[in-house]
Each structure stands twice: as structure tokens, then as C-alpha cells.
Amino acid sequence: VSGPNGVKVMRKVTDIEKDKKKVNKAYIVSCVNSRVQDLAAAADVLKGKKIAEHVKLYIAPASSEVEEESTQRGDWQTLLESGALPLPAGCGPCIGLGTGLLEDGEVGISATNRNFKGRMGSSKAECYLASPVVVAASALNGYISGIDLYHHHNYNVNATLNQNNNINELPQKQKQQVQLIDGFPKSIEGEGVFCPQDNINTDGIYAGKYTYREDVTPDEQASVVMENYDPEFRSIVKKGDIVIGKFNFGTGSSREQAVTALKHKGVSLLIAGSFSETYMRNAFNNGYICLEIPQLVKDLTIDLSDQISKKKVNYKDWTSILC
């Protein structure tokens, strides 16, 4: 199980179910894990049973063809008889659209592939990721849990690490002379705003609930930038500032607004230890400058460690620091 609110935090089902983490909403809804075999696996868990009274289980097929085959197999009807709420094929709760979004204080568990803060509803909710089987079992029991199968096996993995190996060490690049085209600034100056969090995702930069709206103006994009990362970001950052993130900045979906919102906010330059390749491509396509300077990020993390620790930076309480 991954989460809450991050794909890189994981626990074994057999461990997390000891916490009896209450679930309010469960989802088997996306093109990722709502295939015929996924719905069949969930139906096997729920056949002849009812989900917990306080849980809403939403199901949506990956396509209309999937729903047709699942219906012919009897799996779709089994899920409905267990108390599941059907949604049409297509984008929905997974990206924060339509029915069934997470509300303040709620806990959701979803068989999708992303659970970034605020993506599936309120930024004050918690979202976990799991397989369709675990999602179904959690909806049945009312808390995050698996099925009996998971309790009969104990897998041990032994691995050794060669002390001489270098992990994730990037080769030093040779310096190259670059000729600037006419009109390109020779230097960029501004106050720095440090966002001390790895894996800042596109949902944190530009929330999914705005992504598919075609009527959002540049000023409106700027007014909601970083809404799911730090609500105070908009009041801290001024036109001409330089924003500095940590590593793997811009991970997640490929929405271009995650670039243009910062550009419209007036951020003159974006620096990070590293960027998602998709984010970097979108930035260049929109004429926006991004620089990877890993040593600067490491130095800032050390130099501002006191300020970072005082604000208790973690997945629930991210923040921006003027530097």
C-alpha cells in the first residue's frame, strides 16, 4: 500500500491493517486498474458480501468494452450487489473530476497510479494506493486491509550491496561554451524562494480540478499556482523571484499548466536538483528557463535546515522559504 499522499511511501498490507485505518471512500475507477481482470479480482473478494456501511465504493470500467465483458462475466453485477456505486468510463475521481471526490478529513484508498495531495479532492484528505483486491477488501472491512491470502506467506528478501558501488551518482558534464541568441538575457537576478521537498508533483503545482477547464486565464492560473503544495506560496512569491525546488521536480502527469502557471505568476527562473524529463520538455516548449543545479540544492538544504525543521516539512505540511 502506498501513501498517504505520495507514491514513494509504502507499507506491507499485513503491517498497515494492524492500524485499522478507517476508510471513507474506495475507488476502482481508472484506465490503469479497472480492466476486466481487475474488476474480476475485486468481484471475487466481494461476492455474496456487502461493503461496510460507512464506506462508498466507486467503480468505473476502463472502457465501455470492459464494462460489457465484465457484465457478461457477471462481475459487474456482483460489485453492484455488494453496494458499489457505478460511474461511467472516462476520467473522474482519479483526477479530481465529477462524483465521489475526497472531502476534508476523509481517507480514501484507490486502485489508481497517483495519490498526490489534493489530486482526488480535498488537500486536507488522505489518499492511499493499492491493488483492486486490497481496495475491495478495505471497502468490505471498513479499514485498510487485505485478504487472508496475505497472512499465509512471509517473504524474506536478502540483498547485499557492494561497498564500492556508487548509487545515483551522475557523471560530471563537461562545460560547454554557449552562444546566446539576440534578446536572451545574459543574467537573471531575483530573490530566491526555496521549496524544500523532493518529488514536487504537477498536482501540487497546478491542481487537477483546473486542468481540464478551458476558460482559465493566465492571471487565474497564477492565482492558484502551488495551491496543493503550499497555499502561502502565492503570497510569498513576487514577480521576478527565482523558485528553487529539490529533486525530481515536476513529476506526475504531463499537464503544461504546471509550467505556465509559474510563468504567469512571474517566476523568472526555476532551479532544481533535477527535473522530470516531461516537465523539462514542457518548460522548453513554453519558452521557460529551468536549470538543474544539484549542488546548490544540497547546500540550501543544509544552510536552511533549521528553518525547514521548524516548519516540520513532510507530506502533510509542505512549505516555501524565502532565501
Salt bridges, closest charged atoms under 4 A:
GLU17 OE2 - HIS151 NE2 2.67
ASP19 OD2 - ARG11 NH1 2.72
ASP38 OD2 - ARG35 NE 2.75
ASP75 OD2 - ARG73 NE 2.73
GLU106 OE1 - LYS25 NZ 3.02
GLU126 OE1 - LYS21 NZ 3.09
GLU126 OE2 - LYS316 NZ 3.06
GLU191 OE1 - LYS238 NZ 2.70
ASP203 OD2 - ARG119 NH1 2.79
ASP203 OD1 - ARG255 NH1 3.24
ASP215 OD1 - ARG213 NE 3.04
GLU227 OE1 - LYS209 NZ 3.48
GLU227 OE2 - ARG234 NH1 3.86
ASP241 OD2 - LYS238 NZ 3.74
